[in-house]
């Protein structure tokens, strides 16, 4: 699986500039506990690169810790490729109970008795795409590593390969289906999820994998755009670098930049700690009290006039 780190990202952060056109057309349902990232310009180099990868590979998996804009970027890519047309864009979130019947096909009970065949979200999208070959269709899968991806895709796993697109295959119901060339799959995953090995095994030859990492420069740009005073901004960024420095030896410590996306002043920074950050720190360092306490202390010092810069 190709492992591509997007380290030379450029992103426009002016919301008034970005909230235009089809970038506003679709708002996917999300269950992430971190704030949404801002809208992205369709000309953004990162977005352009992902769209290029989707046309070369069978799909793309965005891999990174929480808060690194995975879900947002996956949705933005889908919107860009479909011109924001909701009929050509589908979303699914994998979890332990997500099944083949939800994704491909199953049988649903009828009110008067008996059962009827029902297409799942991906098969429905394939049916649409087969009837509209001139337009692109995108399947966005959030948290693909939290479900049994091989079982959910079933026989379709073979036919998502670019070389097998358009080839007919039989479903358990006996129906014949194809995955057309104009279907694109973009998925997200946390590299620390239990199901990562299974995802890697299933998609190793088929999908490109893009690593999204905590980005201090992007955080700094966002805080500048939010008009956060310089002293506070520098201390927050220094603390952000410090906690992510621990991720080299403790990967669970990695913390994404969007946790701070709504910080505008001291009050909202305290809220970020109160309602999200402190829980991440305590969970990541539950067996390392010394590091945990030093990070807590460094965060509190952010709000003192003579406080440490958390370096």
KESENU-344966 format. One line per 5 residues: their letters; for each residue x, z, y negated of N, C-alpha, C. Coordinates in steps of 0.001 Angstrom, whole numbers, plus 500000, padded with zeros to 6 digits. Atoms other than C-alpha are relative to their C-alpha. Example, Ala and Ser with C-alpha at 12.3 -4.5 7.8 and 13.67 -1.06 7.14 Angstrom:
AS = 500890:500000:501190:512300:507800:504500:500900:500000:498800  499180:499940:501190:513670:507140:501060:499230:500730:498910 $
% end
This chain:
XXXXX = 500837:500000:501191:500000:500000:500000:500874:500000:498756  499205:500034:501215:501424:499071:496607:499750:501254:499194  500114:498771:500781:502123:502183:494547:500527:499718:498607  499623:500460:501324:502139:501245:490880:499728:501106:499005  500160:498960:501004:502708:503793:488140:499895:499337:498639 $
XXXXX = 500186:500594:501315:501303:502753:484782:500579:500939:498957  499327:499090:500916:503802:504411:482498:500096:499441:498591  499861:500610:501316:503752:501929:479584:498618:499700:499424  501379:500222:500405:500124:502390:478648:499867:500010:498480  500333:500008:501410:498763:501567:475223:498491:500066:499930 $
XXXXX = 501443:499851:500038:495278:502697:474337:499536:500241:498573  500568:499796:501314:493177:502457:471184:499105:501226:500031  500708:498732:499939:491740:505847:470303:498926:500151:498933  500995:499928:501045:489513:505061:467314:498621:499733:500601  501294:500144:499326:486012:505691:468681:499103:499005:499284 $
XXXXX = 500847:500931:500728:484342:503735:465892:500374:498552:500305  499548:501345:499654:486442:500727:466807:499601:499631:501417  500205:500287:498584:485882:501060:470538:498543:499955:500412  501387:499926:499563:482161:501781:470700:499226:498760:499549  500632:501261:500360:481148:498152:470439:499728:499199:501257 $
XXXXX = 500211:500973:498930:479745:495403:472631:499623:500615:501318  500441:499607:498666:479335:495731:476339:500706:501227:500512  499349:498773:499541:481664:498712:476591:499052:501181:499934  500967:498915:500083:478589:500816:475767:498816:499798:500940  501220:500394:499299:476170:499140:478141:499658:500856:501196 $
XXXXX = 500247:499282:498759:476578:501260:481258:500603:501381:499918  499471:498642:499942:476959:504998:481648:499816:500519:501407  500146:499601:498602:477688:505861:485303:499746:501481:500138  500196:498595:499693:476533:509117:486816:501288:500562:500555  498746:499418:499563:479495:511420:487302:499788:501460:500340 $
XXXXX = 500064:498596:499634:480073:514767:488881:501311:500698:499695  498712:499405:500304:483553:515399:487532:499823:501184:499065  500091:498803:500817:484191:518752:485858:500805:499883:498725  499203:500184:501201:486406:517306:483136:499269:499055:499065  500706:500836:500959:485251:515596:479920:500286:498524:500205 $
XXXXX = 499774:501438:499966:484812:511859:479725:501096:499624:499014  499043:500566:500935:487644:509897:478153:499246:499078:499046  500690:500853:500957:486822:507704:475135:499833:498591:500546  500178:501385:499598:485626:504136:475424:501305:499235:499809  498752:500758:500024:488397:501619:476040:499738:498569:499567 $
XXXXX = 500102:501374:500458:488948:498257:474395:500275:499062:501170  499847:500937:498884:488580:495327:476790:501365:499322:499981  498676:500621:500091:491935:494000:475519:501119:500976:500334  498988:499002:499677:493743:497210:476515:500890:499503:501146  499098:500497:498950:496868:496327:478576:499759:500632:501366 $
XXXXX = 500252:499324:498729:496047:498920:481229:498784:499400:500697  501218:500585:499438:492566:497511:481720:500260:498573:500482  499676:501366:499608:493881:493957:481812:500811:499972:501296  499186:499957:498788:496429:494914:484466:499144:500314:501220  500865:499650:498875:493775:496517:486668:499114:498824:500406 $
XXXXX = 500830:501159:499668:491538:493471:486427:500828:498934:500715  499127:500936:499312:494499:491328:487431:500264:500408:501439  499773:499503:498638:495193:493531:490456:498772:499789:500877  501223:500187:499222:491565:493328:491536:499856:498558:500476  500109:501403:499600:491795:489548:491643:501062:499622:501031 $
XXXXX = 498933:500285:499034:494971:489689:493748:499801:500729:501321  500152:499176:498806:494086:492463:496194:498522:500104:500383  501386:499804:499559:490978:493385:498159:499291:501047:499158  500542:498957:500850:490491:496333:495828:501139:500804:499410  499009:499133:500638:492276:498973:493768:499538:501444:500132 $
XXXXX = 500274:498565:499975:492474:502736:494282:500794:500660:498885  499360:499237:501066:493217:504875:491218:500224:501413:500511  499647:498708:499409:495044:507988:492401:500649:500895:498959  499403:499073:500947:495822:511042:490316:499275:501323:499993  500632:498680:500072:495070:514707:489627:498784:499981:499084 $
XXXXX = 501183:499945:500865:491877:515796:487860:500372:499853:498529  499801:500107:501436:491594:514842:484212:500946:498904:499566  499099:501092:500372:493737:511692:484271:499251:498689:499775  500827:501153:500388:490883:509312:483395:499688:499041:501137  500244:500898:498866:490427:507910:486906:498573:499454:499996 $
XXXXX = 501400:500429:499920:486629:507834:486948:499623:499146:498802  500282:500746:501226:486439:506652:483372:500595:498597:500054  499330:501296:499961:488961:503862:483898:499383:499095:501063  500676:500791:498969:487253:502747:487111:498705:499411:499452  501257:500478:500578:483925:502510:485292:500256:498963:498916 $
XXXXX = 499678:500946:501069:485520:500761:482304:500414:498648:500567  499592:501248:499354:487094:498190:484610:498779:499251:500527  501217:500622:499502:483746:497564:486256:499166:499391:498892  500773:500518:501128:482015:497156:482913:500627:498730:499437  499313:501155:500578:484663:494762:481651:499831:498760:500870 $
XXXXX = 500077:501154:499100:484507:492546:484740:498584:499453:500134  501397:500436:499876:480710:492394:484697:499337:499776:498651  500541:500118:501360:480302:492119:480915:498893:501024:499741  500949:498921:500228:478357:495358:481084:498623:499772:500585  501303:500288:499392:475541:493878:483167:499753:500993:501141 $
XXXXX = 500210:498974:498975:474131:496819:485193:499542:499445:501340  500430:500602:498738:472690:494458:487808:501180:499529:500845  498813:500475:499285:476230:493415:488751:501014:501112:500242  499093:498857:499901:477752:496893:488839:499313:501119:500767  500579:498918:499196:477150:499621:491432:500988:501150:500105 $
XXXXX = 499189:498791:499914:478412:503197:491713:499617:500812:501231  500223:499061:498901:478809:505547:494650:501049:501094:499901  499046:498891:499940:480432:508943:494999:500040:500505:501434  499868:499560:498617:481771:509767:498438:500099:501518:500071  499906:498561:499718:481440:513272:499886:499845:500167:501501 $
XXXXX = 499977:499755:498554:481407:514905:503290:498746:499494:500705  501258:500413:499371:477765:513962:503927:499662:498532:499757  500282:501408:500296:478002:510385:502667:500211:499164:501257  500019:500681:498709:477238:508012:505532:499953:498475:499871  500140:501454:499881:477277:504380:506632:498615:499566:499522 $
XXXXX = 501381:500341:500364:473511:504399:506124:499808:499968:498482  500095:499996:501460:473989:505169:502417:500700:498791:499388  499130:501023:500573:476616:502494:501887:499680:498597:500510  500216:501308:499390:475821:499662:504309:498526:499769:500344  501414:500147:499652:472461:499874:506087:499561:501147:500901 $
XXXXX = 500573:498981:499137:470152:502283:507828:498513:499757:500124  501451:500105:499835:466535:502893:508699:499329:501169:499304  500731:498992:500752:464080:504757:506492:498588:500135:500576  501363:499819:499479:460790:506297:507652:498955:499446:499041  501128:500480:500781:457584:504687:506473:498948:501095:499890 $
XXXXX = 500999:498960:500231:454792:506804:505051:498950:500033:501106  501024:500058:498966:452353:505620:507708:500537:500076:501415  499382:499954:498681:454807:506002:510556:500915:498813:500234  499046:501063:499714:457626:503921:511928:501161:500009:499021  498801:500079:500826:460842:502841:510237:500184:498578:499474 $
XXXXX = 499661:501300:500550:462092:500006:508083:501487:499955:499677  498582:500170:500325:465588:498630:507625:500191:500075:498492  499730:499826:501424:467096:499579:504283:501476:499734:499724  498619:500282:500366:470231:498167:502677:500578:501134:499158  499302:499015:500803:472768:500627:501299:500524:499382:498714 $
XXXXX = 499608:500430:501340:474307:500406:497839:500986:498832:500034  499009:501081:499961:477233:498174:498837:499391:498720:500554  500618:501197:499422:475212:495809:501005:499038:499351:499008  500878:500555:501036:472661:495424:498202:500802:499185:498993  499164:500705:500967:475459:494451:495834:500531:498697:500596 $
XXXXX = 499536:501220:499328:476819:491968:498388:498904:498941:500036  501124:500937:499965:473376:490398:498709:499829:499320:498644  500098:500575:501346:473194:489944:494935:501141:499024:499735  498820:500823:500285:476736:488565:494731:499975:498695:500785  500104:501223:499196:476113:486086:497554:499068:498981:499356 $
XXXXX = 500945:500896:500655:473233:484667:495542:500401:499604:498598  499560:500265:501377:475215:484482:492300:501517:499820:499980  498556:500125:499785:478692:483148:493167:500829:499757:498745  499238:500293:501218:479658:482240:489593:500317:501248:499182  499775:498769:500752:479604:485844:488378:500684:501059:500859 $
XXXXX = 499309:498913:499307:481718:488884:489267:499077:501202:500184  500729:498775:499685:480216:491984:490908:501022:501077:500373  499019:498930:499797:481966:495355:491051:499347:501220:500634  500385:498749:499345:481575:498327:493388:501007:501072:499600  499151:498875:500401:482951:501564:491900:499721:501167:500937 $
XXXXX = 500134:498870:499075:483591:504355:494415:500799:501172:499451  499329:498808:500513:484366:507761:492956:500324:500940:501162  499560:499008:499007:486334:510246:495079:499901:499459:501432  500077:500651:498691:486740:507911:498038:500612:500854:501100  499318:499174:498995:488987:510448:499796:499175:501200:500450 $
XXXXX = 500829:498857:499603:486174:513010:500037:498975:499644:501071  500865:500418:498900:484247:510986:502590:500838:499384:501105  499320:500690:498908:485126:509344:505880:499900:498507:499717  500094:501366:500515:485912:505972:504328:499875:498965:501113  500073:500956:498905:486476:504148:507610:498625:499947:500621 $
XXXXX = 501335:499948:499402:483152:505306:508998:498942:499480:499029  500978:500443:500990:481270:504646:505757:499999:498475:499870  499909:501463:500093:482535:501052:505529:499617:499332:501319  500300:500590:498703:482177:500440:509261:500687:498656:500188  499429:501321:499743:482704:496822:510289:500382:499272:498714 $
XXXXX = 499695:500669:501270:482800:495835:506603:501446:500214:499574  498617:499720:500373:486273:497370:506341:500909:498808:500282  499203:501190:499665:487719:494305:508055:499740:498870:499019  500394:501180:500763:485821:491869:505879:500139:500170:498493  499682:499878:501424:486753:493329:502497:501335:499329:499692 $
XXXXX = 498727:500683:500219:490155:491697:502987:499762:498642:499357  500150:501272:500710:490612:488718:500693:499957:498813:500964  499930:501125:499062:491462:486459:503635:498747:499861:500859  501200:500032:499156:488163:487337:505346:498713:499983:499187  501200:500065:500825:485798:487134:502397:499183:498759:500348 $
XXXXX = 500901:501103:499687:482781:484961:503095:499786:499770:501480  500184:500158:498553:483134:485286:506871:498794:500821:500449  501185:499257:499559:479823:486275:508526:500351:501038:501061  499843:498968:498973:479623:489471:510561:498647:500644:500250  501284:499416:499602:476837:491258:512401:499972:501485:499682 $
XXXXX = 500247:498586:500254:475436:494604:511312:499321:500616:501227  500647:499366:498844:474083:497179:513813:498550:499573:500196  501396:500426:499902:470558:495983:513005:499865:498608:500601  500044:501384:499558:471490:492480:514116:500021:499015:498849  499951:500866:501178:471357:491140:510576:501427:499496:499787 $
XXXXX = 498699:500596:500291:474192:488848:509515:500272:500128:498503  499648:499845:501405:476018:489557:506279:501397:499461:499751  498643:500369:500407:479112:488477:504361:500360:500784:498747  499505:499421:501247:481261:490053:501667:500614:498856:499213  499558:501205:500705:481683:487298:499097:501268:500232:499172 $
XXXXX = 498770:499875:500786:484854:486575:497090:499797:500613:498625  500247:499496:501352:483180:487648:493841:499587:501467:499975  500184:498546:499958:482851:491303:494957:501366:500655:499812  498758:499274:500260:485521:493644:493592:499749:501495:500178  500156:498574:499706:486063:497248:494678:501079:500785:499275 $
XXXXX = 499053:499102:500656:487677:499905:492497:499587:501426:500340  500298:498650:499520:487912:503465:493804:500950:501007:499369  499147:498922:500501:489319:506816:492692:500225:501020:501101  499774:498899:499071:490914:509641:494625:501016:500975:499425  499019:498963:500303:492777:512898:494155:501002:500017:501149 $
XXXXX = 499023:500078:498906:496055:512662:496124:500121:501271:500823  499930:498746:499254:495638:516290:497221:498778:500233:500879  501180:499839:499148:492253:515783:498898:500377:499897:501477  499711:499987:498562:492150:516358:502649:499911:498621:500632  500230:501295:499371:490974:512838:503378:500953:498900:499572 $
XXXXX = 499102:501025:500529:493863:511044:501658:500690:499214:501109  499306:500701:498914:495711:510238:504887:499096:498972:500663  500936:500930:499378:492593:508648:506347:499757:498787:499098  500182:501111:500936:492081:506563:503201:501212:499084:500026  498780:500805:499957:495703:505437:503239:500050:499140:501260 $
XXXXX = 499966:500745:498740:495418:504423:506885:499001:498849:499989  501050:501019:499995:492201:502488:506294:500283:498858:499023  499873:500997:501063:493231:500678:503130:501439:499575:499711  498573:500255:500245:497033:500450:503415:500298:498532:499716  499691:501421:500149:497127:496667:503798:499066:499292:499030 $
XXXXX = 501066:500706:500697:494068:495901:501765:499980:500241:498493  500171:499637:501401:494093:497746:498448:501342:500295:499332  498887:499521:500818:496621:498247:495669:499696:501439:499587  500184:498614:500436:497155:501885:494715:500732:500205:498679  499457:499788:501336:497713:502811:491077:500020:501498:499713 $
XXXXX = 499870:498573:500302:499013:506250:490137:499720:500245:498521  500296:499573:501366:497519:507824:487014:500497:501434:499851  499338:498711:500138:499576:510769:485792:499603:500684:498699  500204:499302:501271:499122:513479:483147:500898:499387:498933  499298:500771:501025:500167:511835:479887:500061:500796:498698 $
XXXXX = 499835:499183:501205:501559:514022:477090:499893:499155:498735  500082:500862:501181:501876:511084:474678:498555:499647:499680  501405:500322:500205:498259:510111:475194:499241:501214:499475  500622:498771:500498:497217:513732:474686:500321:500198:498528  499609:499829:501394:499183:513913:471450:499249:499030:499097 $
XXXXX = 500748:500987:500779:497550:510706:470205:498550:500423:499819  501396:499572:500076:494135:512088:471025:499835:501161:499023  500095:498851:500896:494777:515361:469200:500199:499579:498546  499845:500541:501351:495986:513412:466173:498697:499348:499554  501276:500646:500316:492805:511326:466302:498910:501029:499730 $
XXXXX = 500966:498917:500204:490841:514599:466496:500321:500846:498774  499575:499306:501224:492662:515775:463330:500354:501459:500256  499500:498661:499692:494135:518821:465046:501255:500236:499169  498843:499718:500850:496630:520503:462738:501297:499910:500804  498746:500323:499325:500242:519683:463552:500547:501147:500834 $
XXXXX = 499434:498864:499272:501364:523174:464559:499243:500260:501299  500812:499766:498805:498474:523662:466978:500190:498862:500996  499822:501156:499115:498866:520158:468359:501320:500090:500769  498690:499932:499350:502564:520636:469091:500041:501094:501057  500001:498901:499027:501960:523946:470846:499176:499649:501237 $
XXXXX = 500824:500406:498856:499176:522542:473018:500760:498997:500868  499258:501014:499242:501306:519549:474019:501172:500637:500741  498886:499320:499332:504273:521828:474779:499512:500776:501216  500558:499262:498858:502081:524011:477022:499587:499026:501109  500395:501035:499046:500696:520882:478684:501211:499505:500793 $
XXXXX = 498778:500443:499314:504227:519702:479473:500523:501089:500932  499478:498893:499195:505137:523134:480766:499249:500123:501321  500745:499826:498751:502314:523446:483288:500208:498798:500918  499785:501167:499148:502820:519884:484495:501423:499927:500529  498654:499900:499454:506509:520603:484912:500021:500731:501324 $
XXXXX = 500091:499262:498735:505503:523000:487686:499446:499127:501129  500610:500855:498979:503713:520151:489481:501038:499359:500915  498956:500574:499143:507048:518912:490825:500163:500808:501283  499873:499142:498816:507219:521901:493165:498648:500475:500516  501354:499581:499622:503492:522740:493197:499018:498937:499511 $
XXXXX = 500826:501123:500461:501469:519478:493007:498607:500399:499529  501341:499575:500391:498193:521380:492705:499947:500448:498546  499957:499553:501390:499341:522527:489250:499724:498874:499020  500148:501142:500908:499042:519009:487783:498670:500062:499257  501163:499853:500877:496622:519003:484862:499899:498769:499109 $
XXXXX = 500166:501226:500770:495211:515870:483227:499739:500232:498527  500122:499925:501449:495073:515145:479530:498557:500119:499517  501370:499976:500509:491278:514816:479312:499384:501397:499990  500465:498624:500152:490868:518567:479741:500010:500416:498531  499841:499637:501411:491844:518678:476059:499320:498986:499080 $
XXXXX = 500525:501131:500760:489843:515647:474946:499124:500408:498824  500908:499583:501063:487359:517606:472815:500594:501066:499096  499358:498994:500849:489876:519962:471210:500184:499435:498595  499867:500410:501402:489674:519723:467420:500602:501093:499128  499487:498882:500794:490758:523179:466248:500248:501190:500926 $
XXXXX = 499721:498813:499196:491605:526717:467384:498797:500398:500854  501198:499572:499287:488004:527433:468383:499751:499152:501246  500249:500862:498841:487606:524416:470655:501135:500089:501016  498893:499779:499061:491054:525034:472149:499743:501257:500823  500342:498770:499264:489961:528569:473051:498883:499732:501002 $
XXXXX = 501082:500349:499076:486793:527124:474585:500542:499259:501225  499410:500738:498879:488874:524749:476702:500618:500965:501006  499409:498994:499111:490724:527766:478087:498915:500824:500681  501026:499086:499499:487665:529954:478488:499165:499378:501116  500965:500606:499087:485536:527456:480375:500618:499075:501054 $
XXXXX = 499401:500889:499000:488037:525283:482273:501443:500350:500353  498563:499911:499718:491781:525779:481915:500399:501245:500777  499578:498763:499341:492050:529409:482986:499710:499962:501503  500345:500071:498576:490341:528632:486292:500993:499107:500749  498987:500865:499384:492777:525825:486988:501309:500761:500196 $
XXXXX = 498739:499250:499922:495761:528068:486251:499935:501049:501102  500116:498937:498992:494503:530931:488422:499913:499419:501412  500084:500617:498674:493685:528597:491308:501345:499417:500422  498735:500666:499669:496966:526682:491142:501112:500992:500308  498907:499035:499841:499120:529827:490982:499507:501325:500571 $
XXXXX = 500557:498777:499420:497084:532294:493001:501034:500769:500820  498963:499338:499200:500165:533027:495131:501322:500122:499246  498795:499922:500830:502658:532945:492267:499637:500703:498694  500464:499225:501147:501717:535737:489894:500933:499877:498801  499039:500076:501096:504896:535466:487849:499781:498742:499165 $
XXXXX = 500227:501254:500722:504347:531814:486953:498636:499996:499339  501353:499949:500564:500633:532345:486446:499975:500830:498730  500016:499111:501163:501169:535246:484065:500780:499409:498834  499211:500588:501084:503835:533374:482115:499240:498864:499326  500799:501075:500581:501503:530401:481641:498845:500551:499170 $
XXXXX = 501072:499353:500766:498656:532658:480528:500553:500532:498684  499385:499443:501206:500955:534418:478077:500378:498894:499018  499610:501107:500867:502295:531124:476753:498790:499373:499320  501212:500539:500626:498758:529873:476171:499515:500909:498884  500469:499068:501022:497788:533006:474257:500883:499950:498754 $
XXXXX = 499077:500059:501133:500875:532640:472083:499762:498776:499124  500337:501175:500803:499588:529265:470928:499253:500403:498742  500898:499631:501091:497171:531106:468671:500581:501050:499063  499337:499072:500920:499675:533424:466984:500855:499206:499036  499273:500737:501030:501278:532291:463752:501488:499876:500321 $
XXXXX = 498573:500016:499670:504738:533171:465063:500202:499746:501480  499974:500145:498547:503910:532243:468647:501033:499018:500493  499088:500921:499325:506178:530505:471067:499353:498633:500092  500510:501354:499812:505826:526745:471424:499867:499660:501473  500270:500140:498560:505393:527283:475167:501036:499144:500708 $
X = 498967:500824:499377:508663:525559:475958:500693:500764:501106 $
% end
